[in-house]
Amino acid sequence: MENEAELAMLFDLLHHVYPNQKTPQMDLKTKTAWMEVLRPWNYQQVREAALSHARKNPYFPSASELAALCPSDNSRASATFVSRSDVKQQELLARYRELKESRRQAGFPPGSEEAKAAGLSYKDWLDTLERAGLGLETIL
């Protein structure tokens, strides 16, 4: 589920399916928890899980009960989580590689191990890089 509007539609559906049951308060913590648990699936998948639950169970479901009924081979789920975390990591890694190459071109040891092998203390190496504008902070 991608947004609060979809979550509101889900709770509206559940309220109508379970009209005599107390539904959870839709405070910020509850919304956040449900969104996090159901994030890997789109609204239609979660809706189908809710209806499947309703056909077998007379009690209002929890987010984890619905998640257990959602497709386990969800390519959208893995693509969403991989792309969000891995893309950022890949970008940082690429910037770090570029930074190390800039250090080499400027005549500085690119990493701490090379600095140590060149006889520089870690502190001296960091101070030198900072003065040259080649410290790690330039890519963060």
C-alpha positions as a Markdown table, in Angstrom:
| # | Residue | x | y | z |
|---|---|---|---|---|
| 1 | Met | 0.0 | 0.0 | 0.0 |
| 2 | Glu | 1.5 | 3.3 | -1.0 |
| 3 | Asn | -0.5 | 6.0 | 0.8 |
| 4 | Glu | -2.9 | 6.9 | 3.5 |
| 5 | Ala | -5.8 | 7.2 | 1.1 |
| 6 | Glu | -5.5 | 3.5 | 0.2 |
| 7 | Leu | -5.3 | 2.6 | 3.9 |
| 8 | Ala | -8.4 | 4.6 | 4.5 |
| 9 | Met | -10.2 | 2.7 | 1.7 |
| 10 | Leu | -9.1 | -0.6 | 3.3 |
| 11 | Phe | -10.4 | 0.4 | 6.7 |
| 12 | Asp | -13.6 | 1.6 | 5.1 |
| 13 | Leu | -14.0 | -1.8 | 3.5 |
| 14 | Leu | -13.2 | -3.6 | 6.7 |
| 15 | His | -15.6 | -1.5 | 8.6 |
| 16 | His | -18.4 | -2.5 | 6.2 |
| 17 | Val | -17.4 | -6.2 | 6.3 |
| 18 | Tyr | -17.2 | -6.2 | 10.1 |
| 19 | Pro | -19.9 | -3.6 | 11.0 |
| 20 | Asn | -20.4 | -4.9 | 14.6 |
| 21 | Gln | -16.7 | -5.0 | 15.5 |
| 22 | Lys | -14.6 | -2.3 | 17.0 |
| 23 | Thr | -12.0 | -1.1 | 14.5 |
| 24 | Pro | -8.6 | 0.2 | 15.5 |
| 25 | Gln | -8.2 | 3.9 | 16.1 |
| 26 | Met | -6.7 | 5.5 | 13.1 |
| 27 | Asp | -4.1 | 7.5 | 14.9 |
| 28 | Leu | -0.7 | 8.3 | 13.5 |
| 29 | Lys | 1.0 | 5.2 | 15.1 |
| 30 | Thr | -1.7 | 2.8 | 13.9 |
| 31 | Lys | -1.5 | 4.2 | 10.4 |
| 32 | Thr | 2.3 | 4.0 | 10.3 |
| 33 | Ala | 2.3 | 0.5 | 11.6 |
| 34 | Trp | -0.3 | -0.7 | 9.1 |
| 35 | Met | 1.5 | 1.1 | 6.2 |
| 36 | Glu | 4.8 | -0.4 | 7.1 |
| 37 | Val | 3.5 | -4.0 | 7.4 |
| 38 | Leu | 1.5 | -3.7 | 4.2 |
| 39 | Arg | 3.9 | -1.6 | 2.2 |
| 40 | Pro | 5.1 | -4.4 | -0.1 |
| 41 | Trp | 1.7 | -5.0 | -1.6 |
| 42 | Asn | -0.6 | -2.8 | -3.7 |
| 43 | Tyr | -4.1 | -1.9 | -2.6 |
| 44 | Gln | -5.7 | -4.6 | -4.8 |
| 45 | Gln | -3.6 | -7.3 | -3.3 |
| 46 | Val | -4.3 | -6.2 | 0.3 |
| 47 | Arg | -8.0 | -5.8 | -0.5 |
| 48 | Glu | -8.1 | -9.4 | -1.8 |
| 49 | Ala | -6.4 | -10.6 | 1.3 |
| 50 | Ala | -8.9 | -8.7 | 3.5 |
| 51 | Leu | -11.8 | -10.3 | 1.6 |
| 52 | Ser | -10.2 | -13.8 | 1.8 |
| 53 | His | -9.8 | -13.3 | 5.6 |
| 54 | Ala | -13.5 | -12.2 | 5.9 |
| 55 | Arg | -14.7 | -15.3 | 4.1 |
| 56 | Lys | -13.0 | -17.5 | 6.7 |
| 57 | Asn | -12.9 | -15.4 | 9.9 |
| 58 | Pro | -15.6 | -13.4 | 11.6 |
| 59 | Tyr | -13.0 | -11.2 | 13.5 |
| 60 | Phe | -11.4 | -8.0 | 12.4 |
| 61 | Pro | -7.9 | -8.8 | 11.0 |
| 62 | Ser | -4.6 | -7.4 | 12.1 |
| 63 | Ala | -2.2 | -6.0 | 9.5 |
| 64 | Ser | 0.1 | -9.1 | 10.0 |
| 65 | Glu | -2.9 | -11.4 | 9.3 |
| 66 | Leu | -3.5 | -9.6 | 6.0 |
| 67 | Ala | 0.2 | -9.7 | 5.1 |
| 68 | Ala | 0.2 | -13.4 | 5.6 |
| 69 | Leu | -2.6 | -13.7 | 3.1 |
| 70 | Cys | -0.9 | -11.5 | 0.5 |
| 71 | Pro | 1.1 | -13.1 | -2.4 |
| 72 | Ser | 4.5 | -14.2 | -1.2 |
| 73 | Asp | 6.1 | -14.1 | -4.6 |
| 74 | Asn | 5.4 | -10.4 | -5.0 |
| 75 | Ser | 7.9 | -9.0 | -7.5 |
| 76 | Arg | 6.7 | -5.5 | -6.6 |
| 77 | Ala | 7.6 | -6.0 | -3.0 |
| 78 | Ser | 11.2 | -7.0 | -3.7 |
| 79 | Ala | 11.6 | -4.4 | -6.4 |
| 80 | Thr | 10.3 | -1.7 | -4.1 |
| 81 | Phe | 12.6 | -2.6 | -1.2 |
| 82 | Val | 15.6 | -3.3 | -3.4 |
| 83 | Ser | 15.3 | -0.1 | -5.3 |
| 84 | Arg | 14.8 | 2.1 | -2.3 |
| 85 | Ser | 17.7 | 0.9 | -0.3 |
| 86 | Asp | 20.1 | -0.4 | -3.0 |
| 87 | Val | 19.8 | 2.6 | -5.2 |
| 88 | Lys | 20.9 | 5.0 | -2.4 |
| 89 | Gln | 23.7 | 2.6 | -1.4 |
| 90 | Gln | 24.9 | 2.3 | -5.0 |
| 91 | Glu | 24.9 | 6.1 | -5.4 |
| 92 | Leu | 27.0 | 6.5 | -2.2 |
| 93 | Leu | 29.4 | 3.8 | -3.3 |
| 94 | Ala | 29.8 | 5.4 | -6.8 |
| 95 | Arg | 30.5 | 8.8 | -5.1 |
| 96 | Tyr | 33.0 | 7.2 | -2.8 |
| 97 | Arg | 34.8 | 5.6 | -5.7 |
| 98 | Glu | 34.9 | 8.9 | -7.5 |
| 99 | Leu | 36.3 | 10.6 | -4.3 |
| 100 | Lys | 39.0 | 7.9 | -4.0 |
| 101 | Glu | 40.0 | 8.5 | -7.6 |
| 102 | Ser | 40.1 | 12.3 | -7.0 |
| 103 | Arg | 42.4 | 11.7 | -4.1 |
| 104 | Arg | 44.7 | 9.5 | -6.2 |
| 105 | Gln | 44.8 | 12.2 | -9.0 |
| 106 | Ala | 45.7 | 14.8 | -6.4 |
| 107 | Gly | 48.5 | 12.7 | -5.1 |
| 108 | Phe | 46.9 | 11.6 | -1.8 |
| 109 | Pro | 46.5 | 8.1 | -0.5 |
| 110 | Pro | 42.9 | 7.2 | -1.5 |
| 111 | Gly | 42.1 | 5.1 | 1.6 |
| 112 | Ser | 43.2 | 4.7 | 5.2 |
| 113 | Glu | 45.2 | 1.5 | 4.5 |
| 114 | Glu | 47.2 | 3.3 | 1.8 |
| 115 | Ala | 47.8 | 6.2 | 4.1 |
| 116 | Lys | 49.1 | 3.9 | 6.8 |
| 117 | Ala | 51.4 | 2.2 | 4.3 |
| 118 | Ala | 52.7 | 5.6 | 3.3 |
| 119 | Gly | 53.5 | 6.4 | 6.9 |
| 120 | Leu | 50.7 | 8.8 | 7.7 |
| 121 | Ser | 48.7 | 8.6 | 10.9 |
| 122 | Tyr | 44.9 | 8.3 | 10.4 |
| 123 | Lys | 44.4 | 11.8 | 11.9 |
| 124 | Asp | 47.1 | 13.4 | 9.7 |
| 125 | Trp | 45.6 | 11.8 | 6.7 |
| 126 | Leu | 42.1 | 13.0 | 7.5 |
| 127 | Asp | 43.4 | 16.5 | 8.3 |
| 128 | Thr | 45.2 | 16.6 | 5.0 |
| 129 | Leu | 42.2 | 15.4 | 3.0 |
| 130 | Glu | 40.0 | 17.9 | 4.8 |
| 131 | Arg | 42.3 | 20.8 | 3.9 |
| 132 | Ala | 42.4 | 19.7 | 0.3 |
| 133 | Gly | 38.6 | 19.4 | 0.1 |
| 134 | Leu | 38.7 | 15.7 | -0.4 |
| 135 | Gly | 37.3 | 14.5 | 2.9 |
| 136 | Leu | 34.4 | 12.1 | 3.2 |
| 137 | Glu | 32.0 | 14.9 | 4.0 |
| 138 | Thr | 32.1 | 16.0 | 0.3 |
| 139 | Ile | 30.1 | 13.0 | -0.8 |
| 140 | Leu | 27.6 | 12.8 | 2.1 |
